[in-house]
């Protein structure tokens, strides 16, 4: 199963690069989605940290609340694919040396 995840972590960003090199609109879409995912995941983390502090509990015992939260998992999964996409796109994009 780990091999499948590793393979997907390589293949999905490469497919995203292929699509992004075909259209500027796709790049903007990927960037907008990454921004939304970043704020979504950060909001979940901030809310759970605040709730942990408000209840005076230990953070390490409450960490599973946001790690199992779908509003954290799905955006974080996209960001986990988006970051390798950025690295790949920087390799394949043409830079102007002015």
N, CA and C of each residue as an Amber inpcrd file, in Angstrom:
protein
   294
   0.8150000  -1.1920000   0.0000000   0.0000000   0.0000000   0.0000000
   0.8670000   1.2680000   0.0000000   1.9900000   1.2160000   0.7150000
   2.8940000   2.3640000   0.7190000   3.4560000   2.6260000  -0.6680000
   3.6940000   1.5530000  -1.4030000   4.2060000   1.7000000  -2.7600000
   3.2020000   2.4310000  -3.6390000   1.9280000   2.1340000  -3.4710000
   0.8760000   2.8010000  -4.2480000   0.8560000   4.2880000  -3.9270000
   0.9540000   4.6340000  -2.6330000   0.9670000   6.0420000  -2.2450000
   2.1990000   6.7560000  -2.8000000   3.3320000   6.0970000  -2.7500000
   4.5510000   6.6810000  -3.2920000   4.4350000   6.8860000  -4.8010000
   3.8790000   5.9050000  -5.4690000   3.6850000   6.0040000  -6.9120000
   2.7270000   7.1450000  -7.2580000   1.6430000   7.2640000  -6.5090000
   0.6910000   8.3560000  -6.7460000   1.3150000   9.7140000  -6.4560000
   2.1930000   9.7660000  -5.4690000   2.8540000  11.0210000  -5.1370000
   3.7970000  11.4780000  -6.2420000   4.2020000  10.5620000  -7.0900000
   5.0430000  10.9040000  -8.2380000   4.1950000  11.1450000  -9.4830000
   3.2200000  10.2990000  -9.7220000   2.4320000  10.3640000 -10.9580000
   1.4730000  11.5510000 -10.9780000   0.7500000  11.7840000  -9.8990000
  -0.2480000  12.8650000  -9.8900000   0.3910000  14.2310000 -10.1370000
   1.4970000  14.5930000  -9.4730000   2.1130000  15.8850000  -9.8030000
   2.6110000  15.9740000 -11.2420000   3.0860000  14.8680000 -11.7810000
   3.5280000  14.8980000 -13.1790000   2.3550000  15.1040000 -14.1340000
   1.2190000  14.5160000 -13.8280000   0.0120000  14.7610000 -14.6370000
  -0.4120000  16.2210000 -14.5020000  -0.3100000  16.7520000 -13.2840000
  -0.6440000  18.1620000 -13.0780000   0.2960000  19.0650000 -13.8800000
   1.5770000  18.7200000 -13.9320000   2.5460000  19.4960000 -14.7180000
   2.1880000  19.4330000 -16.1920000   1.8500000  18.2510000 -16.6740000
   1.4600000  18.0920000 -18.0730000   0.2680000  18.9880000 -18.4050000
  -0.7330000  19.0120000 -17.5310000  -1.9030000  19.8600000 -17.7490000
  -1.5510000  21.3410000 -17.6420000  -0.6940000  21.6790000 -16.6830000
  -0.3390000  23.0810000 -16.4670000   0.4780000  23.6530000 -17.6130000
   1.3190000  22.8290000 -18.2220000   2.1140000  23.3140000 -19.3480000
   1.2610000  23.5310000 -20.5930000   0.0910000  22.9680000 -20.6180000
  -0.8220000  23.1370000 -21.7530000  -1.6630000  24.4130000 -21.6500000
  -1.9190000  24.8710000 -20.4150000  -2.8210000  25.9980000 -20.2430000
  -2.4460000  26.8190000 -19.0150000  -2.4230000  28.1360000 -19.1640000
  -2.1870000  29.0340000 -18.0300000  -3.3700000  29.0310000 -17.0750000
  -4.5580000  28.7890000 -17.6030000  -5.7550000  28.7590000 -16.7690000
  -5.6850000  27.6220000 -15.7610000  -5.1270000  26.4970000 -16.1620000
  -4.9940000  25.3570000 -15.2710000  -4.0400000  25.6880000 -14.1260000
  -2.9690000  26.4090000 -14.4150000  -2.0400000  26.8140000 -13.3590000
  -2.7540000  27.7020000 -12.3490000  -3.5130000  28.6600000 -12.8360000
  -4.2640000  29.5490000 -11.9410000  -5.2810000  28.7630000 -11.1200000
  -5.9070000  27.7760000 -11.7170000  -6.8570000  26.9300000 -10.9990000
  -6.1570000  26.1390000  -9.8930000  -4.9940000  25.5490000 -10.2040000
  -4.2220000  24.8120000  -9.2010000  -3.7940000  25.7340000  -8.0590000
  -3.3790000  26.9510000  -8.3920000  -2.9500000  27.8990000  -7.3720000
  -4.1090000  28.3380000  -6.4820000  -5.2510000  28.6160000  -7.0880000
  -6.4230000  29.0230000  -6.3080000  -6.8760000  27.8910000  -5.3880000
  -6.8780000  26.6820000  -5.8990000  -7.2580000  25.5320000  -5.0880000
  -6.2710000  25.3260000  -3.9360000  -4.9950000  25.5220000  -4.1880000
  -3.9810000  25.3900000  -3.1340000  -4.1810000  26.4530000  -2.0540000
  -4.5200000  27.6600000  -2.4640000  -4.7560000  28.7290000  -1.4980000
  -5.9660000  28.4130000  -0.6160000  -7.0350000  27.9420000  -1.2330000
  -8.2320000  27.5650000  -0.4810000  -7.9190000  26.4040000   0.4660000
  -7.1810000  25.4270000  -0.0070000  -6.8200000  24.2730000   0.8260000
  -5.9260000  24.6870000   1.9910000  -4.9960000  25.6010000   1.7280000
  -4.1170000  26.0710000   2.7950000  -4.9140000  26.7340000   3.9070000
  -5.8160000  27.6400000   3.5410000  -6.6040000  28.3270000   4.5570000
  -7.5820000  27.3880000   5.2600000  -8.0960000  26.4180000   4.5400000
  -8.9950000  25.4470000   5.1500000  -8.2740000  24.6130000   6.1980000
  -7.1130000  24.0850000   5.8520000  -6.3410000  23.2670000   6.7950000
  -5.8710000  24.1140000   7.9790000  -5.4310000  25.3300000   7.7130000
  -4.9570000  26.2040000   8.7910000  -6.0880000  26.5820000   9.7420000
  -7.2880000  26.7750000   9.2110000  -8.4340000  27.1110000  10.0440000
  -8.7890000  25.9620000  10.9750000  -8.7520000  24.7470000  10.4620000
  -9.0370000  23.5760000  11.2930000  -8.0000000  23.4530000  12.3990000
  -6.7300000  23.6200000  12.0610000  -5.6760000  23.5290000  13.0660000
  -5.8400000  24.6220000  14.1190000  -6.0720000  25.8390000  13.6710000
  -6.2220000  26.9530000  14.6100000  -7.4270000  26.7420000  15.5200000
  -8.5280000  26.2680000  14.9660000  -9.7180000  26.0250000  15.7790000
  -9.5040000  24.9440000  16.8190000  -8.8360000  23.8740000  16.4350000
  -8.5880000  22.7930000  17.3830000  -7.5580000  23.1890000  18.4410000
  -6.5500000  23.9540000  18.0710000  -5.5850000  24.4350000  19.0600000
  -6.2810000  25.3670000  20.0440000  -7.1440000  26.2360000  19.5440000
  -7.8850000  27.1400000  20.4290000  -8.7810000  26.3490000  21.3790000
  -9.4870000  25.3400000  20.8490000 -10.3650000  24.5270000  21.7000000
  -9.5590000  23.7640000  22.7480000  -8.3930000  23.2780000  22.3720000
  -7.5310000  22.5770000  23.3250000  -7.0790000  23.5190000  24.4290000
  -6.6800000  24.7130000  24.0720000  -6.2640000  25.6870000  25.0800000
  -7.4270000  26.1440000  25.9400000  -8.6000000  26.2910000  25.3590000
  -9.7730000  26.7340000  26.1090000 -10.2130000  25.6880000  27.1270000
 -10.0490000  24.4080000  26.7970000 -10.4370000  23.3370000  27.7170000
  -9.3120000  22.9450000  28.6640000  -8.1550000  23.6030000  28.5240000
  -6.9960000  23.3320000  29.3710000  -6.5790000  21.8600000  29.3250000
  -6.5960000  21.2880000  28.1140000  -6.1580000  19.9050000  27.9500000
  -4.7950000  19.8920000  27.2720000  -4.1740000  18.7480000  27.2830000
  -2.8740000  18.6010000  26.6510000  -3.0600000  18.4310000  25.1570000
  -2.2780000  19.1430000  24.3760000  -2.4250000  19.1060000  22.9170000
  -2.1570000  17.7230000  22.3530000  -1.2030000  16.9940000  22.9250000
  -0.8530000  15.6860000  22.3640000  -1.9780000  14.6750000  22.4940000
  -2.8430000  14.8480000  23.4690000  -3.9750000  13.9250000  23.5910000
  -5.1400000  14.3300000  22.6990000  -5.1670000  15.5650000  22.2710000
  -6.2600000  16.0860000  21.4520000  -5.9070000  16.1740000  19.9720000
  -4.7060000  15.7810000  19.6020000  -4.2250000  15.9740000  18.2340000
  -5.0460000  15.1880000  17.2060000  -5.6190000  14.0900000  17.6200000
  -6.3690000  13.2550000  16.6760000  -7.6610000  13.9200000  16.1990000
  -8.1350000  14.9200000  16.9090000  -9.3490000  15.6100000  16.4780000
  -9.1620000  16.2530000  15.1100000  -8.0590000  16.9100000  14.9110000
  -7.8860000  17.5330000  13.5940000  -7.1930000  16.6120000  12.6030000
  -6.4280000  15.6300000  13.0770000  -5.8030000  14.7090000  12.1320000
  -6.8160000  13.7970000  11.4560000  -7.9390000  13.5610000  12.0950000
  -8.9910000  12.7200000  11.5140000 -10.1220000  13.5400000  10.9110000
  -9.9930000  14.8370000  10.9280000 -11.0190000  15.7260000  10.3880000
 -10.8870000  15.8000000   8.8630000 -11.9800000  15.5400000   8.1590000
 -11.9620000  15.5900000   6.7040000 -11.6230000  16.9610000   6.1490000
 -12.0050000  18.0180000   6.8800000 -11.6950000  19.3750000   6.4420000
 -10.2030000  19.6680000   6.5510000  -9.4850000  18.8200000   7.2790000
  -8.0320000  18.9300000   7.3400000  -7.3680000  17.9390000   6.3890000
  -7.8750000  16.7120000   6.3390000  -7.2280000  15.6570000   5.5550000
  -7.2230000  15.9330000   4.0540000  -8.3810000  16.2730000   3.5010000
  -8.4670000  16.4540000   2.0480000  -7.6740000  17.6550000   1.5440000
  -7.7910000  18.8180000   2.1950000  -6.9420000  19.9330000   1.7410000
  -5.4570000  19.6440000   1.9230000  -5.0940000  18.9790000   2.9980000
  -3.6870000  18.6500000   3.2230000  -3.1830000  17.6440000   2.1920000
  -4.0480000  16.7270000   1.7920000  -3.6570000  15.7680000   0.7530000
  -3.3890000  16.4950000  -0.5620000  -4.2380000  17.4810000  -0.8810000
  -3.9920000  18.2490000  -2.1070000  -2.6790000  19.0250000  -2.0020000
  -2.4370000  19.6290000  -0.8500000  -1.1870000  20.3710000  -0.6750000
   0.0200000  19.4440000  -0.7360000  -0.1520000  18.2150000  -0.2910000
   0.9160000  17.2330000  -0.3760000   1.2510000  16.8460000  -1.8010000
   0.3210000  17.0440000  -2.7110000   0.5620000  16.7900000  -4.1350000
   0.9770000  18.0880000  -4.8380000   0.4570000  19.2110000  -4.3560000
   0.7290000  20.5010000  -4.9850000   2.1970000  20.9130000  -4.8210000
   2.7960000  20.6310000  -3.6760000   4.1800000  21.0310000  -3.4470000
   5.1380000  20.3060000  -4.3950000   5.0150000  18.9750000  -4.5830000
   5.8570000  18.3540000  -5.6120000   5.5450000  18.8810000  -7.0200000
   4.2850000  19.2460000  -7.2720000   3.9190000  19.8620000  -8.5530000
   4.7180000  21.1450000  -8.7710000   4.8330000  21.9740000  -7.7330000
   5.6110000  23.2100000  -7.8610000   7.0770000  22.9210000  -8.1740000
   7.6120000  21.8910000  -7.5380000   9.0050000  21.5310000  -7.8060000
   9.1830000  21.0230000  -9.2350000   8.2630000  20.1870000  -9.6820000
   8.3340000  19.6660000 -11.0580000   8.1420000  20.7890000 -12.0740000
   7.1760000  21.6750000 -11.8300000   6.8910000  22.7380000 -12.8070000
   8.0830000  23.6890000 -12.8980000   8.8140000  23.8740000 -11.7950000
   9.9950000  24.7370000 -11.8670000  11.1040000  24.0940000 -12.7120000
  11.1250000  22.7880000 -12.7590000  12.1000000  22.1100000 -13.6060000
  11.7540000  22.2040000 -15.0860000  10.4620000  22.1400000 -15.3960000
  10.0310000  22.0710000 -16.7910000   9.6590000  23.4140000 -17.4050000
   9.4740000  24.4400000 -16.6020000   9.0650000  25.7260000 -17.1640000
  10.2780000  26.4610000 -17.7330000  10.0130000  27.2690000 -18.7240000
  11.0680000  28.0480000 -19.3730000  11.2180000  29.3620000 -18.6080000
  12.4510000  29.6830000 -18.2670000  12.7450000  30.9240000 -17.5690000
  13.3500000  31.9170000 -18.5360000  12.9280000  33.1710000 -18.4060000
  13.5260000  34.2430000 -19.2160000  14.7020000  34.8200000 -18.4520000
  15.8460000  34.7870000 -19.0660000  17.0400000  35.3730000 -18.4440000
  17.2650000  36.7690000 -19.0270000  16.5710000  37.7380000 -18.4800000
  16.6720000  39.1180000 -18.9680000  17.8490000  39.8240000 -18.3760000
